[in-house]
Amino acid sequence: MRVQTLLRRATGLTVSKSVAERAVRQRMERTGQTDSEAYLDTITPDEMTQLVELVVVPESWLFRDPQAFYATVELVKERWSRGRTTRIASIPCAGGEEPYSMAMALRDANVPKQAFSIDAYDLSPACIERAQAGVYGRNAFRAQDVAFRERYFTHVADDAYRIDEALRAQVSFRQGNLLQFDTRAMGKQYDVIFCRNLLIYFDKPTTRAAIDTLSALLADDGMLLAGYAEVPSFCQHGFAPLQHRQAFALKKDDGKPPVPAPAPAPVAPLKKPALRSVPPSPTPAPALAPVRATPAAPARTRPVSVPAATAAVDLLAEARLLADRGMLREAGEQCHAHLARAPEAAEAYYLLGLINELAGKMDLADDYWRRCIYLQPDHYEALCHLALLAERNGNHTAATTLKARAARIYQRRQATGQ
Ligand SMILES: C[S@@+](CC[C@H](N)C(=O)[O-])C[C@H]1O[C@@H](n2cnc3c(N)ncnc32)[C@H](O)[C@@H]1O
């Protein structure tokens, strides 16, 4: 539909037909137009802005998913102890709830204001105006603990609270479309970026473009805070999870020190290069290519002998070791040996999936990962691999469902500290 395409081009947002049509109807009523084609033919940039205001979802509240703010406080303090300031960005910031929460958390932790800066952007000029005003009603105070309202807000009217002026001055608000940021001019200017609850409204190519932009804006040692359902998308596009409980924090995946997986697999990952138990990178095969290129140590050119008394789990550890050395056939054999003893070992199927992926046998990989999640429905890594595979095969609906399922598991594990 034409208006949906126009809106996607202008904002990146995937807007449903009914929402798009309703927005056009509303604007036509306002502007006195009667023909929707004529309205769209003559739409000006200003009118487009008005139309966009009707489709954005500026849903936010103060201290939403608060662990992200506490993880950032720790990072700012640590950097400040080394004399380094921290540049923080909130993209998108909606009505300012997120960047102000950040400022409050830093104030609560007695972090001096010269230790950080906070920039906040949103596509919607109306959101930026609200953010700059800093006045909030009860919807903004949905957090479990709202004691901060007493500390940082003044009750100015019935259901209206204004934020402390000094906090307001700590945040620089700007209107901006993430997809149109001039990353060349801006450079890697942020140490921490909050990009929460935006990618969920984007289609796959737009998600990719947005993540590329965020990556270009983030310092190489920076931290990115995502919405919980967005973690798998970041993991598929060059980011790796950081272990901050319930913060949904990520870093650029430089392949350097092994990133602690959000949910440790039963078999501990080996040091790199190794089959990883973290979510898949965008191009798993190249990432693992060094494994194949690494010449196998002479002592390992024949199958590893396994003592009779070896516990079943050791077979899997051996299988990982063999696969990491490029000995895929032997690794597969160890997995099957393990399955002969423990036919319901989901981890063995997961590993067989990785081994077949390395061998380029994607159908088999898909089959093994499916068996894995049949046996263990909350196997996060297998779900992420299956989502990636579905996407590569053009099956976007399945990919979305799998990603959402993986995200739910990720969230649950973070919540329980598993
Ligand atoms: C659901 S809010 C998220 C706010 C906040 N990050 C949070 O998690 O509470 C989504 C916001 O994204 C903004 N937005 C949509 N498309 C955008 C784009 N291309 N660039 C920047 N902001 C955008 C909308 O205006 C809306 O305020």
The ligand as an SDF file (V2000), in Angstrom:
LIG
                    3D

 27 29  0  0  0  0  0  0  0  0999 V2000
    8.5920    2.7320   22.0580 C   0  0  0  0  0  0  0  0  0  0  0  0
    9.4790    4.2320   22.0070 S   0  0  0  0  0  0  0  0  0  0  0  0
   10.9600    3.7580   22.8160 C   0  0  0  0  0  0  0  0  0  0  0  0
   11.4420    4.7880   23.7900 C   0  0  0  0  0  0  0  0  0  0  0  0
   12.5270    4.3290   24.7620 C   0  0  0  0  0  0  0  0  0  0  0  0
   13.7340    3.9860   24.0940 N   0  0  0  0  0  0  0  0  0  0  0  0
   12.0520    3.1700   25.6130 C   0  0  0  0  0  0  0  0  0  0  0  0
   12.4880    2.0370   25.3990 O   0  0  0  0  0  0  0  0  0  0  0  0
   11.2340    3.3850   26.5170 O   0  0  0  0  0  0  0  0  0  0  0  0
    9.8660    4.3220   20.2770 C   0  0  0  0  0  0  0  0  0  0  0  0
   10.2770    5.7120   19.7940 C   0  0  0  0  0  0  0  0  0  0  0  0
   10.9890    5.5520   18.5630 O   0  0  0  0  0  0  0  0  0  0  0  0
   10.8550    6.7430   17.8220 C   0  0  0  0  0  0  0  0  0  0  0  0
   11.2820    6.4500   16.4400 N   0  0  0  0  0  0  0  0  0  0  0  0
   10.6300    5.7340   15.5110 C   0  0  0  0  0  0  0  0  0  0  0  0
   11.3600    5.6540   14.3820 N   0  0  0  0  0  0  0  0  0  0  0  0
   12.5210    6.3020   14.6340 C   0  0  0  0  0  0  0  0  0  0  0  0
   13.6760    6.5650   13.8520 C   0  0  0  0  0  0  0  0  0  0  0  0
   13.8000    6.1130   12.6070 N   0  0  0  0  0  0  0  0  0  0  0  0
   14.6700    7.2910   14.4080 N   0  0  0  0  0  0  0  0  0  0  0  0
   14.5780    7.7720   15.6760 C   0  0  0  0  0  0  0  0  0  0  0  0
   13.4900    7.5500   16.4500 N   0  0  0  0  0  0  0  0  0  0  0  0
   12.4770    6.8280   15.9430 C   0  0  0  0  0  0  0  0  0  0  0  0
    9.3810    7.0720   18.0200 C   0  0  0  0  0  0  0  0  0  0  0  0
    9.1090    8.4250   17.7750 O   0  0  0  0  0  0  0  0  0  0  0  0
    9.1360    6.6710   19.4730 C   0  0  0  0  0  0  0  0  0  0  0  0
    9.2310    7.7790   20.3270 O   0  0  0  0  0  0  0  0  0  0  0  0
  1  2  1  0
  2  3  1  0
  2 10  1  0
  3  4  1  0
  4  5  1  0
  5  6  1  0
  5  7  1  0
  7  8  2  0
  7  9  1  0
 10 11  1  0
 11 12  1  0
 11 26  1  0
 12 13  1  0
 13 14  1  0
 13 24  1  0
 14 15  1  0
 14 23  1  0
 15 16  2  0
 16 17  1  0
 17 18  1  0
 17 23  2  0
 18 19  1  0
 18 20  2  0
 20 21  1  0
 21 22  2  0
 22 23  1  0
 24 25  1  0
 24 26  1  0
 26 27  1  0
M  CHG  2   2   1   9  -1
M  END
$$$$
